[in-house]
């Protein structure tokens, strides 16, 4: 039992160092989403900026990856998945999304999260 407790404490102590990233605003915390036409992907240390965003239904937004590593802009539960190389920019067509609240993650770095409201 003691070994299990020590392992749990060690895991909790070191988990924040594995990946970092934004926890995203989450549906409950995304009360005032920022209307955007572009999203900056800042990397594992920060995630998406803003991490609580709003877009108009049918919009195309610009994804700017300011990190040196590739990241994705993946809208969970949908077919929207954009891979953006380090230092690159991409256009994300969101026309397939119905008005709703969506979670956004990076497939490569799951701790990178955002919440997107399609209005």
TORPA-4810 file (N, C-alpha, C, O; in nm, 3 decimals):
<nodes>
NODE_1_0.083_-0.120_0.000_0.000_0.000_0.000_0.087_0.126_0.000_0.058_0.222_-0.071_X
NODE_2_0.194_0.125_0.080_0.282_0.241_0.086_0.347_0.270_-0.050_0.359_0.386_-0.089_X
NODE_3_0.388_0.165_-0.121_0.450_0.183_-0.253_0.352_0.246_-0.350_0.391_0.330_-0.431_X
NODE_4_0.227_0.208_-0.343_0.125_0.267_-0.432_0.109_0.416_-0.402_0.100_0.496_-0.494_X
NODE_5_0.105_0.452_-0.275_0.090_0.591_-0.235_0.209_0.675_-0.283_0.191_0.786_-0.334_X
NODE_6_0.330_0.623_-0.267_0.450_0.694_-0.311_0.448_0.712_-0.461_0.482_0.820_-0.511_X
NODE_7_0.409_0.608_-0.535_0.400_0.618_-0.681_0.299_0.724_-0.721_0.325_0.802_-0.813_X
NODE_8_0.185_0.728_-0.654_0.083_0.828_-0.686_0.135_0.969_-0.662_0.111_1.058_-0.744_X
NODE_9_0.207_0.990_-0.553_0.261_1.122_-0.523_0.366_1.160_-0.626_0.368_1.274_-0.672_X
NODE_10_0.452_1.067_-0.664_0.555_1.095_-0.764_0.489_1.129_-0.897_0.533_1.222_-0.964_X
NODE_11_0.386_1.055_-0.937_0.318_1.082_-1.065_0.255_1.221_-1.062_0.267_1.295_-1.160_X
NODE_12_0.189_1.258_-0.955_0.126_1.389_-0.946_0.232_1.498_-0.950_0.210_1.604_-1.009_X
NODE_13_0.346_1.475_-0.888_0.451_1.575_-0.886_0.511_1.599_-1.023_0.552_1.711_-1.054_X
NODE_14_0.517_1.497_-1.108_0.583_1.510_-1.236_0.488_1.524_-1.355_0.533_1.560_-1.464_X
NODE_15_0.360_1.499_-1.339_0.268_1.512_-1.452_0.264_1.651_-1.512_0.259_1.661_-1.635_X
NODE_16_0.266_1.759_-1.435_0.264_1.891_-1.498_0.382_1.914_-1.591_0.370_1.994_-1.684_X
NODE_17_0.493_1.848_-1.571_0.609_1.865_-1.658_0.595_1.789_-1.789_0.672_1.812_-1.882_X
NODE_18_0.499_1.701_-1.798_0.481_1.620_-1.919_0.383_1.688_-2.012_0.262_1.665_-2.003_X
NODE_19_0.432_1.771_-2.100_0.345_1.829_-2.201_0.302_1.971_-2.173_0.286_2.049_-2.267_X
NODE_20_0.284_2.008_-2.049_0.238_2.144_-2.020_0.108_2.171_-2.090_0.022_2.084_-2.097_X
NODE_21_0.091_2.290_-2.143_-0.023_2.320_-2.226_-0.137_2.384_-2.150_-0.139_2.391_-2.027_X
NODE_22_-0.229_2.431_-2.228_-0.346_2.495_-2.174_-0.451_2.392_-2.140_-0.469_2.294_-2.212_X
NODE_23_-0.520_2.414_-2.029_-0.630_2.326_-1.996_-0.754_2.367_-2.072_-0.857_2.300_-2.062_X
NODE_24_-0.747_2.474_-2.147_-0.864_2.523_-2.218_-0.961_2.582_-2.119_-0.949_2.561_-1.998_X
NODE_25_-1.058_2.655_-2.169_-1.153_2.717_-2.080_-1.257_2.618_-2.032_-1.309_2.632_-1.922_X
NODE_26_-1.288_2.517_-2.112_-1.391_2.422_-2.075_-1.528_2.485_-2.091_-1.542_2.607_-2.080_X
NODE_27_-1.627_2.403_-2.116_-1.762_2.452_-2.143_-1.816_2.537_-2.028_-1.882_2.638_-2.051_X
NODE_28_-1.789_2.495_-1.904_-1.840_2.568_-1.789_-1.770_2.702_-1.768_-1.829_2.795_-1.713_X
NODE_29_-1.645_2.713_-1.812_-1.567_2.833_-1.788_-1.563_2.927_-1.908_-1.506_3.036_-1.899_X
NODE_30_-1.620_2.888_-2.018_-1.616_2.968_-2.141_-1.745_3.051_-2.152_-1.822_3.036_-2.247_X
NODE_31_-1.766_3.137_-2.055_-1.887_3.217_-2.050_-1.883_3.335_-2.146_-1.988_3.378_-2.194_X
NODE_32_-1.765_3.388_-2.173_-1.750_3.505_-2.259_-1.649_3.477_-2.369_-1.537_3.529_-2.366_X
NODE_33_-1.687_3.396_-2.467_-1.592_3.364_-2.574_-1.555_3.486_-2.656_-1.636_3.577_-2.676_X
NODE_34_-1.430_3.488_-2.702_-1.378_3.597_-2.783_-1.407_3.568_-2.930_-1.368_3.463_-2.982_X
NODE_35_-1.475_3.660_-2.997_-1.504_3.645_-3.140_-1.373_3.656_-3.217_-1.299_3.752_-3.200_X
NODE_36_-1.346_3.557_-3.303_-1.218_3.554_-3.373_-1.236_3.524_-3.522_-1.335_3.466_-3.565_X
NODE_37_-1.135_3.566_-3.598_-1.122_3.523_-3.736_-0.992_3.445_-3.751_-0.966_3.386_-3.856_X
NODE_38_-0.908_3.446_-3.644_-0.785_3.368_-3.644_-0.756_3.320_-3.503_-0.798_3.381_-3.404_X
NODE_39_-0.682_3.209_-3.496_-0.641_3.150_-3.368_-0.492_3.128_-3.375_-0.442_3.073_-3.474_X
NODE_40_-0.420_3.169_-3.272_-0.277_3.144_-3.266_-0.253_3.017_-3.188_-0.306_2.999_-3.078_X
NODE_41_-0.172_2.928_-3.245_-0.132_2.806_-3.177_0.008_2.834_-3.122_0.105_2.843_-3.197_X
NODE_42_0.015_2.849_-2.990_0.139_2.895_-2.929_0.226_2.784_-2.876_0.338_2.809_-2.832_X
NODE_43_0.179_2.662_-2.879_0.263_2.549_-2.839_0.221_2.485_-2.709_0.124_2.526_-2.645_X
NODE_44_0.297_2.383_-2.671_0.263_2.304_-2.554_0.257_2.385_-2.427_0.177_2.355_-2.338_X
NODE_45_0.339_2.487_-2.416_0.342_2.566_-2.295_0.219_2.653_-2.276_0.184_2.687_-2.163_X
NODE_46_0.153_2.688_-2.385_0.038_2.778_-2.376_-0.087_2.721_-2.441_-0.195_2.730_-2.384_X
NODE_47_-0.075_2.664_-2.558_-0.191_2.607_-2.625_-0.245_2.696_-2.734_-0.173_2.734_-2.826_X
NODE_48_-0.373_2.729_-2.722_-0.442_2.810_-2.822_-0.472_2.948_-2.763_-0.502_2.960_-2.644_X
NODE_49_-0.462_3.049_-2.847_-0.489_3.185_-2.801_-0.588_3.250_-2.896_-0.553_3.274_-3.011_X
NODE_50_-0.709_3.281_-2.853_-0.762_3.258_-2.720_-0.803_3.112_-2.700_-0.816_3.037_-2.797_X
NODE_51_-0.822_3.071_-2.575_-0.865_2.933_-2.549_-1.015_2.924_-2.523_-1.067_2.816_-2.495_X
NODE_52_-1.084_3.036_-2.534_-1.231_3.043_-2.525_-1.274_3.134_-2.640_-1.270_3.256_-2.627_X
NODE_53_-1.314_3.074_-2.752_-1.337_3.152_-2.873_-1.475_3.130_-2.932_-1.540_3.028_-2.907_X
NODE_54_-1.519_3.226_-3.010_-1.648_3.218_-3.078_-1.627_3.245_-3.226_-1.549_3.333_-3.264_X
NODE_55_-1.696_3.168_-3.309_-1.692_3.189_-3.454_-1.834_3.185_-3.508_-1.923_3.124_-3.449_X
NODE_56_-1.852_3.250_-3.619_-1.982_3.250_-3.687_-1.996_3.119_-3.763_-1.900_3.073_-3.825_X
NODE_57_-2.114_3.058_-3.759_-2.138_2.934_-3.833_-2.102_2.954_-3.980_-2.138_3.055_-4.041_X
NODE_58_-2.031_2.859_-4.036_-1.989_2.865_-4.175_-1.857_2.935_-4.199_-1.812_2.946_-4.313_X
NODE_59_-1.795_2.981_-4.093_-1.672_3.060_-4.105_-1.551_2.977_-4.146_-1.546_2.855_-4.127_X
NODE_60_-1.454_3.047_-4.202_-1.319_2.993_-4.223_-1.228_3.081_-4.138_-1.232_3.204_-4.149_X
NODE_61_-1.146_3.018_-4.055_-1.056_3.095_-3.970_-0.911_3.062_-4.004_-0.882_2.957_-4.061_X
NODE_62_-0.823_3.153_-3.969_-0.680_3.135_-3.992_-0.618_3.075_-3.867_-0.641_3.122_-3.756_X
NODE_63_-0.539_2.970_-3.886_-0.465_2.907_-3.777_-0.319_2.943_-3.794_-0.259_2.910_-3.897_X
NODE_64_-0.260_3.009_-3.696_-0.121_3.052_-3.703_-0.042_2.976_-3.597_-0.063_2.996_-3.478_X
NODE_65_0.048_2.887_-3.640_0.129_2.812_-3.546_0.260_2.887_-3.525_0.348_2.885_-3.611_X
NODE_66_0.274_2.952_-3.410_0.395_3.028_-3.380_0.501_2.942_-3.310_0.608_2.991_-3.276_X
NODE_67_0.469_2.815_-3.289_0.564_2.721_-3.228_0.651_2.660_-3.337_0.617_2.669_-3.455_X
NODE_68_0.762_2.597_-3.298_0.850_2.530_-3.395_0.804_2.386_-3.422_0.853_2.322_-3.515_X
NODE_69_0.711_2.336_-3.340_0.662_2.199_-3.356_0.526_2.198_-3.426_0.452_2.296_-3.418_X
NODE_70_0.492_2.088_-3.495_0.359_2.079_-3.555_0.253_2.059_-3.447_0.278_1.998_-3.343_X
NODE_71_0.134_2.111_-3.473_0.019_2.096_-3.384_-0.105_2.077_-3.469_-0.105_2.107_-3.589_X
NODE_72_-0.209_2.027_-3.406_-0.336_2.016_-3.477_-0.440_2.106_-3.412_-0.429_2.143_-3.295_X
NODE_73_-0.540_2.140_-3.490_-0.660_2.208_-3.443_-0.770_2.108_-3.472_-0.824_2.104_-3.583_X
NODE_74_-0.803_2.027_-3.373_-0.898_1.918_-3.390_-1.023_1.946_-3.309_-1.016_1.960_-3.186_X
NODE_75_-1.137_1.955_-3.378_-1.263_1.979_-3.310_-1.320_1.843_-3.273_-1.364_1.766_-3.360_X
NODE_76_-1.319_1.814_-3.143_-1.360_1.682_-3.095_-1.501_1.644_-3.141_-1.592_1.727_-3.139_X
NODE_77_-1.516_1.518_-3.182_-1.646_1.466_-3.223_-1.690_1.507_-3.362_-1.804_1.484_-3.400_X
NODE_78_-1.599_1.567_-3.439_-1.632_1.611_-3.575_-1.521_1.565_-3.670_-1.425_1.502_-3.628_X
NODE_79_-1.538_1.598_-3.797_-1.434_1.566_-3.895_-1.337_1.683_-3.917_-1.254_1.678_-4.008_X
NODE_80_-1.347_1.787_-3.836_-1.260_1.904_-3.849_-1.127_1.873_-3.778_-1.122_1.859_-3.656_X
NODE_81_-1.020_1.864_-3.858_-0.888_1.830_-3.805_-0.783_1.889_-3.898_-0.766_1.842_-4.011_X
NODE_82_-0.714_1.991_-3.850_-0.611_2.057_-3.930_-0.475_2.038_-3.865_-0.457_2.066_-3.746_X
NODE_83_-0.379_1.989_-3.943_-0.242_1.973_-3.899_-0.165_2.096_-3.948_-0.159_2.121_-4.069_X
NODE_84_-0.107_2.171_-3.856_-0.036_2.294_-3.891_0.110_2.279_-3.849_0.141_2.269_-3.730_X
NODE_85_0.199_2.277_-3.946_0.342_2.262_-3.919_0.397_2.380_-3.841_0.338_2.488_-3.839_X
NODE_86_0.511_2.358_-3.777_0.576_2.464_-3.702_0.603_2.586_-3.788_0.660_2.574_-3.897_X
NODE_87_0.562_2.704_-3.740_0.583_2.828_-3.813_0.492_2.847_-3.932_0.509_2.943_-4.008_X
NODE_88_0.395_2.758_-3.952_0.307_2.766_-4.069_0.171_2.823_-4.033_0.135_2.837_-3.916_X
NODE_89_0.095_2.856_-4.137_-0.040_2.907_-4.125_-0.131_2.822_-4.211_-0.090_2.776_-4.318_X
NODE_90_-0.254_2.800_-4.166_-0.352_2.722_-4.243_-0.488_2.789_-4.232_-0.516_2.863_-4.138_X
NODE_91_-0.572_2.761_-4.330_-0.710_2.808_-4.329_-0.799_2.691_-4.286_-0.794_2.584_-4.346_X
NODE_92_-0.879_2.712_-4.183_-0.966_2.607_-4.130_-1.110_2.636_-4.169_-1.169_2.734_-4.124_X
NODE_93_-1.165_2.550_-4.253_-1.305_2.560_-4.297_-1.393_2.496_-4.190_-1.386_2.375_-4.168_X
NODE_94_-1.475_2.577_-4.125_-1.562_2.528_-4.018_-1.708_2.517_-4.063_-1.798_2.510_-3.979_X
NODE_95_-1.730_2.517_-4.194_-1.867_2.519_-4.246_-1.946_2.392_-4.213_-2.069_2.393_-4.223_X
NODE_96_-1.880_2.285_-4.176_-1.951_2.161_-4.143_-2.004_2.160_-3.999_-2.075_2.068_-3.959_X
NODE_97_-1.969_2.262_-3.922_-2.009_2.265_-3.781_-2.141_2.337_-3.760_-2.162_2.448_-3.809_X
NODE_98_-2.230_2.273_-3.686_-2.357_2.334_-3.647_-2.333_2.424_-3.525_-2.237_2.403_-3.451_X
NODE_99_-2.420_2.523_-3.504_-2.406_2.605_-3.383_-2.410_2.517_-3.258_-2.506_2.443_-3.235_X
NODE_100_-2.305_2.528_-3.178_-2.292_2.449_-3.054_-2.161_2.488_-2.987_-2.086_2.572_-3.039_X
NODE_101_-2.135_2.428_-2.873_-2.009_2.446_-2.801_-1.923_2.323_-2.827_-1.970_2.210_-2.809_X
NODE_102_-1.797_2.343_-2.869_-1.709_2.232_-2.905_-1.578_2.241_-2.827_-1.530_2.349_-2.794_X
NODE_103_-1.521_2.123_-2.798_-1.387_2.115_-2.741_-1.289_2.102_-2.856_-1.314_2.030_-2.953_X
NODE_104_-1.177_2.171_-2.845_-1.070_2.168_-2.945_-0.945_2.114_-2.876_-0.912_2.156_-2.765_X
NODE_105_-0.874_2.022_-2.942_-0.751_1.968_-2.885_-0.645_1.954_-2.993_-0.673_1.963_-3.113_X
NODE_106_-0.523_1.932_-2.948_-0.412_1.898_-3.037_-0.391_1.747_-3.026_-0.368_1.696_-2.917_X
NODE_107_-0.400_1.676_-3.137_-0.383_1.531_-3.137_-0.245_1.493_-3.085_-0.231_1.393_-3.014_X
NODE_108_-0.143_1.571_-3.120_-0.007_1.541_-3.078_0.017_1.571_-2.930_0.098_1.506_-2.865_X
NODE_109_-0.054_1.671_-2.878_-0.035_1.718_-2.740_-0.173_1.736_-2.676_-0.223_1.848_-2.671_X
NODE_110_-0.234_1.628_-2.628_-0.373_1.633_-2.578_-0.397_1.731_-2.463_-0.512_1.764_-2.434_X
NODE_111_-0.291_1.777_-2.396_-0.312_1.874_-2.290_-0.340_2.015_-2.346_-0.382_2.104_-2.272_X
NODE_112_-0.318_2.034_-2.475_-0.352_2.162_-2.540_-0.500_2.159_-2.572_-0.546_2.076_-2.650_X
NODE_113_-0.575_2.251_-2.509_-0.720_2.250_-2.525_-0.775_2.392_-2.539_-0.717_2.489_-2.492_X
NODE_114_-0.889_2.398_-2.605_-0.965_2.523_-2.614_-1.113_2.486_-2.621_-1.148_2.371_-2.643_X
NODE_115_-1.196_2.586_-2.603_-1.340_2.569_-2.621_-1.385_2.668_-2.727_-1.350_2.786_-2.723_X
NODE_116_-1.463_2.618_-2.824_-1.509_2.702_-2.934_-1.661_2.700_-2.942_-1.724_2.595_-2.945_X
NODE_117_-1.718_2.820_-2.944_-1.862_2.833_-2.960_-1.890_2.873_-3.103_-1.843_2.978_-3.149_X
NODE_118_-1.967_2.790_-3.175_-2.010_2.824_-3.310_-2.149_2.884_-3.296_-2.241_2.822_-3.242_X
NODE_119_-2.162_3.009_-3.345_-2.289_3.083_-3.328_-2.362_3.098_-3.459_-2.470_3.157_-3.464_X
</nodes>
